[in-house]
Amino acid sequence: MATPLTTHLSQPLPNTLSNTWQRLQNGSDIRGVALEGIAGEAVNLTPDITYRLGQAFVSWLANQLGKNSAELVVSVGRDSRLSGPALRDGLAEGMISLGTKVYDFAIASTPAMFMSTVTEGYRCDGAIMLTASHLPFNRNGLKFFTAQGGLNKPDITAILQLAEENAFTTTAITTTVKGEIESRDFISVYGDGLVQQIRQAVNHPDNYEQPLKGLHIVVDAGNGAGGFYAGKVLEPLGADTSGSQFLEPDGTFPNHIPNPENEEAMAAIRQAVLWHRADVGIIFDTDVDRSAAVDSKGNELNRNRLIALMSAIVLKDHPGSTIVTDSITSDGLTSFITGLGGIHHRFKRGYKNVINESMRLNEAGYESWLAIETSGHGAMKENYFLDDGAYLVSKLLVELALAKQSGKVITDLIAELKEPAQSEEYRLKILAADFKAHGLAVIESLREFIGQQADWQAVPNNYEGIRVACKGEREDGWFLLRLSLHDPVLPLNVESNVAGGVESISRRLAKFFKTVEELDISALNAASTQE
């Protein structure tokens, strides 16, 4: 049934916003400031802006599919951000102004939005998720999908260009009939798909319908969009979800940042697991494309451990598969993957980079069934290469149920994973106006410095920055210096297999960085003074 929008934008914006449109691009997403409240951050993502973005997307989509815009069906979902409803209204109004039919999914997850393009009974021509992942409450953004997957950077540039031109006179758009918006409960459809996946994979001989019966699983949604997982997935499968927390959507994020990489967030789920004596804890980011877990003893299953777990699961079914990860994964993870007969392929940071590289390898004839970042983004070949946090933890829960049947625990899968004694990340701020050029110059200078160190050696086949193996007895580790994808920052990751190794490596690096101009190395000050 068609439902009215709470706002109606009768006129699009004047065509005078070139710089504004380009600043909204964030790689393969659109992101901006949607609410006032943080000093120095002016609002640049409004319902008027999303109105035109809606028009631009269906214009682009109509041309891609060779359809009239009145033939299109596009789904729209949002996370719990306070700006979501108003931005959704602007977005939907822009699309229906060109005749497109819009499904409003209300609170949804990013992976669910993609699934609406391939699920029988929906098969939407396109989908849009309003989210800014784990960023502060005042931010928001848009992620776009077709049945071929998430849009890439050139696609976003093209959509922003259309929005800037504000013409929408392509031959694919000829209708003057206004479309409509319908409310649909797709998150229940998506959740039921996960239920069926787990039932079939566990195939419990005595309780097919409830294969998680007897397992106590705590969920922490961080007041984002992931609360559905407890009620729509775990409970139908028989799991005890008592002790689950922050399931209600709240765009102020009052309890902790919904981010599996955040220490406070991981401490919260860890405390919940231990307090309620649960078998496992699950935590999602705001829009559920990332996840992590905690075992019954409170051990965090994120970063290298999560990658190792997923690698072990994949390599059981697909021996010899290449596992594609981002650049900051540990040497111990490489040994673990190769020990299981797999191939570890480190690539660039950025979840789209990792996913696209795995897809490229498959197209080139090299089997790669898993692409996963230390951030918690993980995509599987069996699941459209969709970075889906709920799908990933569902795979873990299948292993948890199978392990319980055989009297084991899920962490037995990673018993052979060697973890570093120390790990640290320093973010060195670039002060130069052209931060990209300056950052690359710093990396090249460091490369020359490394050539003068007898016990340091640059690692070959490295795809971003410079990765260096540190062979000194007091160091036994590695470091990676790279240029941030979007910010004027040089992240420096340092790991060591011996106590005090990170400090030793950092002291030597600090001596080099002190010779570099226009670089704030205060993050390294503590290490550099430990002489």
C-alpha positions in Angstrom: 0.0 0.0 0.0 1.3 3.4 -0.9 2.2 5.7 2.0 2.7 9.5 2.0 6.1 11.0 2.6 6.5 13.3 5.6 8.1 16.0 3.4 7.6 17.0 -0.2 10.3 18.8 -2.1 8.6 20.4 -5.0 11.7 22.1 -6.4 15.2 20.7 -6.9 18.3 22.8 -6.0 19.8 25.4 -8.3 22.7 24.1 -10.3 25.5 25.9 -8.5 27.0 23.3 -6.2 30.0 21.8 -8.1 32.4 21.8 -5.1 29.7 20.5 -2.8 28.9 17.5 -4.9 32.5 16.4 -5.3 33.2 16.8 -1.6 30.3 14.3 -0.9 32.2 11.5 -2.6 34.0 9.1 -0.2 35.4 6.4 -2.5 32.6 4.1 -3.5 30.1 5.8 -1.0 28.6 9.2 -0.5 29.1 10.8 2.9 28.5 14.1 4.5 27.4 16.1 7.6 23.7 15.8 8.0 23.1 17.5 11.4 24.4 20.4 13.3 26.0 19.9 16.7 29.7 19.6 16.1 31.8 22.8 15.9 33.4 23.4 12.6 31.3 20.8 10.7 28.9 22.5 8.4 25.8 20.6 7.2 26.3 19.6 3.5 23.9 16.6 3.2 20.3 17.7 3.4 16.9 16.4 2.1 17.3 18.8 -0.8 20.6 17.2 -1.7 19.2 13.7 -1.4 16.2 14.7 -3.5 18.6 15.4 -6.4 20.7 12.3 -5.6 17.6 10.2 -5.9 16.9 11.7 -9.4 20.5 11.2 -10.4 20.6 7.6 -9.3 17.5 6.5 -11.2 18.7 8.5 -14.2 22.0 6.6 -14.1 20.2 3.3 -13.4 17.8 3.7 -16.3 20.6 4.3 -18.7 22.5 1.3 -17.4 19.5 -1.0 -17.7 18.1 0.5 -20.9 14.8 1.1 -19.2 12.4 4.0 -18.7 12.7 5.4 -15.1 8.9 4.6 -14.6 9.8 0.9 -15.0 12.3 0.9 -12.2 11.8 -0.4 -8.6 14.4 0.9 -6.1 14.5 -0.1 -2.4 15.6 2.4 0.3 16.8 1.5 3.8 18.5 3.3 6.7 20.3 2.8 9.9 19.3 4.4 13.2 20.8 7.8 12.6 18.6 10.8 13.6 18.9 12.3 10.1 17.8 9.1 8.4 14.0 9.7 8.0 14.3 13.2 6.5 17.1 12.2 4.1 15.1 9.1 3.1 12.1 11.3 2.4 14.1 13.6 0.1 15.7 10.7 -1.6 12.4 8.8 -2.3 10.7 12.0 -3.4 13.4 12.6 -6.0 13.0 9.1 -7.4 9.3 9.1 -7.5 9.3 12.5 -9.2 10.8 10.6 -12.2 8.1 7.8 -12.1 10.2 5.2 -10.1 8.5 3.0 -7.6 10.2 3.0 -4.2 10.1 0.4 -1.5 10.7 1.8 2.0 12.4 -0.8 4.2 12.7 1.6 7.2 15.5 0.4 9.5 17.6 -2.1 7.6 21.1 -3.4 7.1 23.4 -2.6 4.3 23.7 -6.3 3.2 19.9 -6.6 3.3 19.7 -3.8 0.8 21.8 -5.6 -1.7 19.9 -8.8 -1.1 16.7 -7.0 -2.2 18.1 -6.9 -5.7 18.5 -10.7 -6.0 15.7 -12.0 -3.7 12.7 -13.7 -5.4 9.6 -11.6 -5.0 11.6 -8.3 -4.9 14.5 -8.3 -7.4 14.7 -4.5 -7.2 16.5 -2.8 -10.0 18.6 -0.8 -7.5 18.9 -0.3 -3.7 20.2 2.5 -1.5 21.3 2.4 2.1 21.4 5.5 4.2 24.3 5.1 6.6 27.7 6.4 7.6 28.8 3.2 9.3 30.4 4.0 12.7 30.9 7.7 12.2 29.5 10.2 14.7 25.8 11.0 15.0 25.9 14.1 12.8 27.1 12.2 9.8 25.2 10.2 7.2 25.7 8.8 3.7 24.5 6.7 0.9 25.6 3.3 -0.4 24.2 2.2 -3.8 23.6 -1.4 -5.1 22.4 -3.2 -8.2 22.2 -6.9 -8.7 25.9 -6.9 -9.8 26.9 -5.6 -6.3 27.9 -2.3 -4.8 28.7 0.6 -7.1 32.4 1.5 -7.6 34.1 4.8 -7.4 33.6 5.8 -11.1 29.9 5.0 -10.7 29.5 7.4 -7.8 31.4 10.1 -9.7 29.0 9.7 -12.6 26.0 9.9 -10.3 27.3 13.1 -8.6 28.0 14.5 -12.1 24.4 13.9 -13.0 23.2 15.6 -9.8 25.4 18.6 -10.5 24.1 19.0 -14.0 20.5 18.8 -12.8 19.2 18.0 -16.2 17.8 14.5 -16.2 16.9 14.6 -19.8 18.3 11.2 -20.9 16.3 9.3 -23.4 15.6 6.6 -20.8 13.5 9.1 -18.8 10.3 10.1 -20.7 7.6 9.8 -18.1 5.6 12.6 -16.5 3.8 10.1 -14.2 4.8 10.3 -10.5 5.8 7.0 -8.9 4.9 5.8 -5.5 6.4 4.6 -2.2 5.5 1.5 -0.4 6.5 0.2 3.0 7.9 -3.3 3.0 9.2 -5.5 5.9 12.3 -6.8 4.0 14.5 -7.3 7.1 12.2 -10.2 8.1 12.7 -11.8 4.7 16.5 -11.3 4.9 16.6 -12.7 8.5 14.6 -15.8 7.5 17.2 -16.4 4.8 19.9 -16.5 7.4 17.7 -18.9 9.5 17.4 -21.3 6.6 21.1 -21.0 5.9 22.1 -22.1 9.4 19.5 -24.9 9.6 20.7 -26.4 6.4 24.4 -26.1 7.3 24.1 -27.6 10.8 21.6 -30.2 9.7 21.1 -31.2 13.3 20.1 -34.9 13.4 17.7 -34.4 16.4 16.5 -30.8 16.1 16.7 -29.5 12.5 14.4 -26.5 13.3 16.3 -25.3 16.3 20.0 -26.3 15.8 21.2 -23.6 18.2 19.1 -24.9 21.1 21.2 -25.1 24.3 23.5 -22.3 23.1 23.6 -18.9 24.9 24.4 -16.2 22.5 24.6 -12.5 23.4 24.1 -9.8 20.7 25.3 -6.2 21.0 23.9 -4.0 18.2 25.3 -0.8 19.5 21.9 0.8 19.0 22.4 0.5 15.2 20.5 -1.6 12.7 21.6 -5.1 13.9 19.1 -5.7 16.7 17.0 -7.8 14.4 19.6 -10.6 14.5 18.6 -11.6 18.1 14.8 -11.8 17.5 14.6 -12.7 13.8 17.5 -15.1 13.5 18.8 -16.5 16.8 15.5 -17.0 18.6 13.8 -19.0 15.8 16.9 -21.2 15.9 16.4 -22.0 19.6 19.3 -19.9 21.0 19.0 -18.2 24.4 19.6 -14.5 23.7 19.2 -13.2 27.3 21.7 -10.6 28.2 21.7 -9.1 24.6 22.1 -5.4 24.8 21.6 -2.1 22.9 19.3 -3.8 20.4 17.0 -0.8 20.1 17.9 1.7 17.3 19.0 5.0 18.8 20.8 7.5 16.5 22.5 9.2 19.5 24.5 6.0 20.1 24.3 6.5 23.9 26.2 3.4 25.0 29.2 3.0 22.8 30.4 3.5 19.2 28.9 0.7 17.1 32.3 -0.4 15.8 34.0 -3.8 16.2 37.3 -2.1 16.1 36.5 0.2 19.0 38.0 -0.8 22.4 35.1 0.4 24.4 32.6 -1.5 22.1 34.6 -4.7 22.4 34.9 -4.3 26.2 31.1 -4.0 26.4 30.4 -7.2 24.6 33.2 -9.0 26.4 31.7 -7.9 29.8 28.2 -9.1 28.7 29.5 -12.5 27.7 31.4 -13.0 31.0 28.6 -11.6 33.2 25.9 -13.8 31.6 28.2 -16.8 31.1 27.3 -17.0 27.5 28.8 -19.3 24.9 29.6 -16.5 22.5 29.0 -12.8 22.0 28.3 -11.1 18.7 28.8 -7.4 17.9 27.8 -5.5 14.8 28.7 -2.1 13.4 25.9 0.4 12.7 24.8 -1.0 9.4 25.8 -4.6 9.9 28.3 -5.0 7.1 31.0 -5.6 9.8 31.0 -7.9 12.8 33.2 -9.5 15.4 32.7 -12.0 18.3 33.8 -12.9 21.8 34.2 -16.5 23.0 33.0 -17.9 26.3 36.2 -17.0 28.0 36.0 -13.4 26.9 38.6 -13.7 24.2 38.0 -11.2 21.4 37.5 -12.9 18.0 38.2 -9.9 15.7 41.0 -8.7 13.4 43.5 -11.5 12.8 41.6 -14.0 14.9 38.4 -13.5 12.9 40.3 -13.8 9.7 41.9 -17.0 10.9 38.5 -18.5 11.9 36.9 -17.6 8.6 40.0 -18.9 6.7 39.8 -22.2 8.6 36.1 -22.6 7.7 36.7 -21.7 4.1 39.7 -24.0 3.6 37.8 -27.0 4.9 35.4 -26.7 2.0 37.8 -25.2 -0.5 41.3 -26.5 0.0 44.0 -24.4 -1.6 41.8 -21.3 -1.8 43.5 -17.8 -1.8 42.5 -15.7 1.2 42.7 -12.0 0.3 43.2 -9.6 3.2 44.2 -6.0 3.7 47.8 -5.0 4.2 48.1 -4.9 8.0 47.5 -8.5 8.8 50.1 -10.3 10.8 52.9 -12.7 9.8 51.4 -15.3 12.1 48.2 -15.2 10.1 50.2 -15.9 6.9 51.8 -19.0 8.6 48.4 -20.1 9.8 46.7 -19.9 6.4 49.6 -21.6 4.6 49.7 -24.3 7.3 46.1 -25.1 6.3 47.1 -25.4 2.7 45.8 -22.0 1.7 47.4 -19.0 0.1 47.5 -15.6 1.9 47.4 -12.7 -0.5 47.8 -9.3 1.3 46.4 -6.4 -0.7 45.5 -2.8 -0.1 43.4 -1.4 2.7 39.8 -0.6 1.8 37.1 -3.2 1.8 36.2 -2.6 -1.9 39.9 -3.0 -2.8 40.1 -6.4 -1.0 36.8 -7.6 -2.5 37.6 -6.5 -6.0 41.0 -8.2 -5.8 39.5 -11.5 -4.8 37.0 -11.2 -7.6 39.8 -10.4 -10.0 41.8 -13.5 -8.9 38.7 -15.7 -9.6 38.3 -14.2 -13.0 42.0 -14.9 -13.7 41.5 -18.5 -12.8 42.8 -18.5 -9.2 40.2 -19.7 -6.6 39.6 -17.2 -3.9 36.6 -17.8 -1.6 37.2 -15.2 1.0 38.0 -11.5 1.0 38.3 -10.0 4.5 39.7 -6.9 6.2 41.0 -6.6 9.8 38.2 -4.0 10.2 35.6 -6.8 10.2 34.5 -6.4 6.6 34.3 -9.9 5.1 32.9 -11.1 1.8 32.5 -14.7 0.5 32.3 -16.0 -3.0 29.4 -18.1 -2.0 27.4 -15.0 -1.0 27.8 -12.7 -4.0 31.1 -11.3 -2.5 28.8 -9.2 -0.3 30.5 -7.8 2.8 27.8 -9.0 5.2 28.5 -9.1 9.0 25.4 -11.1 9.7 26.3 -13.7 7.1 29.8 -14.0 8.5 28.7 -14.6 12.1 26.1 -17.0 10.9 29.0 -19.0 9.4 30.7 -18.9 12.8 27.6 -20.0 14.6 27.3 -23.0 12.3 30.8 -24.0 13.5 29.9 -23.3 17.1 26.9 -25.7 16.9 28.9 -28.4 15.1 31.7 -28.0 17.7 29.3 -28.4 20.5 27.9 -31.6 19.0 31.4 -33.1 19.0 32.4 -31.8 22.5 34.7 -29.1 21.1 34.8 -25.3 21.1 35.0 -23.0 18.1 38.4 -21.6 19.0 39.9 -25.1 18.5 39.9 -24.1 14.8 42.6 -21.4 15.5 44.6 -23.3 18.1 47.7 -23.1 15.8 47.5 -19.3 15.2 50.6 -17.6 16.4 49.8 -14.1 17.7 52.3 -11.2 18.2 53.4 -10.3 21.6 52.8 -6.6 20.9 50.9 -4.6 18.3 50.5 -0.9 17.9 49.3 1.7 15.4 50.5 5.3 15.2 48.8 7.9 13.1 51.3 10.4 11.8 49.6 13.6 10.7 50.7 15.2 7.4 50.8 19.0 7.7 51.6 19.8 4.0 48.9 21.2 1.8 49.3 18.5 -0.8 49.2 15.7 1.7 49.2 12.9 -0.8 52.3 14.0 -2.6 54.1 14.7 0.7 53.0 11.3 2.1 54.3 9.4 -0.9 57.6 11.3 -0.7 58.0 10.3 3.0 57.5 6.7 2.1 60.2 6.9 -0.6 62.6 8.5 1.9 61.9 5.8 4.4 62.6 3.2 1.6 66.1 4.7 1.2 66.6 4.7 5.0 65.6 1.0 5.2 68.3 0.3 2.6 70.9 1.5 5.1 69.7 -0.9 7.9 71.4 -4.2 8.0 68.7 -6.0 9.9 65.7 -4.4 8.2 64.4 -5.6 4.8 61.6 -4.4 2.7 59.0 -7.1 2.0 58.5 -7.9 -1.7 55.0 -8.1 -3.3 53.7 -5.3 -1.1 50.8 -3.4 -2.6 50.7 -0.2 -0.6 53.3 1.8 1.3 56.3 -0.1 2.5 56.3 -3.2 4.7 59.5 -4.0 6.4 60.6 -7.2 8.2 62.6 -6.4 11.3 65.1 -9.2 12.0 66.9 -7.8 15.1 66.8 -10.1 18.1 65.2 -7.5 20.2 62.6 -6.7 17.5 61.5 -9.9 15.6 58.6 -8.3 13.9 57.5 -5.9 11.1 56.1 -2.5 10.4 54.0 -1.0 7.6 53.9 2.7 6.7 51.2 3.6 4.2 49.2 6.6 3.1 45.6 6.8 4.4 42.9 6.3 1.8 41.2 9.6 2.5 42.8 11.5 5.4 46.1 13.5 5.6 47.6 10.8 7.7 50.4 8.2 7.5 49.3 5.2 9.5 52.2 3.2 10.9 51.5 -0.3 12.1 54.1 -2.1 14.2 54.1 -5.7 15.5 56.6 -7.8 17.3 56.9 -11.3 18.6 58.9 -10.3 21.6 58.2 -8.1 24.6 59.5 -4.6 24.1 59.9 -5.2 20.3 57.4 -2.6 19.3 59.2 0.0 21.4 62.6 -0.9 19.9 61.3 -0.7 16.3 59.5 2.6 17.1 62.5 4.2 18.6 64.6 3.6 15.5 61.7 4.8 13.3 61.3 8.0 15.4 64.9 8.9 14.6 64.1 8.8 10.9 60.8 10.7 11.2 62.4 13.5 13.2 64.3 14.4 10.0 61.1 14.8 8.0 59.4 18.2 7.7 55.7 18.9 7.8 54.9 15.7 9.7 53.4 15.6 13.2 55.0 12.6 14.9 53.7 13.3 18.5 52.1 9.8 18.4 55.7 8.4 18.4 57.0 10.7 21.1 56.6 8.1 23.9 58.5 5.5 22.0 61.3 7.9 20.9 62.1 8.9 24.5 62.5 5.4 25.8 66.3 5.4 25.2 
